[in-house]
C-alpha cells in the first residue's frame, strides 16, 4: 500500500469505570460503562468505521470497553494490547501510532484521558463542520471518540497533520 493514501484514526476514551477497592489499572467498567461501550460499537458500525487494527491500553476498563464495542462491527480487527497506552500523554500516543505498519490504513486506539483528548486536539489542524466546536463544548467524557483523517505514512503522523472528521459522545448535549 502506498504511504500517501488517506488514513483514519479513531481515538476512543474508555467507557465509565467503577471504583472498587482495586489498583487503578484493574478498575472494571460500571453498568453505565458497559451500556456506553456497546453503543460506541453500534455508532462505529452505523458509520462504517472499520479499523484494520485496534491498539488498546492494557487496563481492565479499556479492554472491557473494546470487548463490548468490537462485536458490533462487521469484522473484528486485529487487536494489540499496548502497555504504553496506559496513562499515555498525547506525545506517547503519537509515538505508538508512528510504529503502525504502512500497510494498515485505519486504526482505532482505546486509551485514557487526558491523553486521548489531547492527542485529538494536537493532531487536528482543522475540522469538518462544527465538529471541533462540539468537541470543545462537550469535552471528552467516558466512551467518547474522535475520528481524524490524514495523508501520509504513519511515521509522518505529527501534530497538526490531521482533520477532525467525526466526534461522538454517548451523552452529548
C-alpha positions, 0 to 999 in steps of 0.5 A: 500500500502506498504511504500517501493514501488517506488514513483514519484514526479513531481515538476512543476514551474508555467507557465509565469505570467503577471504583472498587477497592482495586489498583487503578489499572484493574478498575472494571467498567460500571453498568453505565460503562458497559451500556456506553461501550456497546453503543460506541460499537453500534455508532462505529458500525452505523458509520462504517468505521472499520479499523484494520487494527485496534491498539488498546491500553492494557487496563481492565476498563479499556479492554472491557470497553473494546470487548463490548464495542468490537462485536458490533462491527462487521469484522473484528480487527486485529487487536494489540494490547499496548502497555504504553497506552496506559496513562499515555500523554498525547506525545506517547500516543503519537509515538505508538501510532508512528510504529503502525505498519504502512500497510494498515490504513485505519486504526482505532486506539482505546486509551485514557484521558487526558491523553486521548483528548489531547492527542485529538486536539494536537493532531487536528489542524482543522475540522469538518463542520462544527465538529471541533466546536462540539468537541470543545463544548462537550469535552471528552467524557467516558466512551467518547471518540474522535475520528481524524483523517490524514495523508501520509505514512504513519511515521509522518503522523505529527501534530497538526497533520490531521482533520477532525472528521467525526466526534461522538459522545454517548451523552452529548448535549 
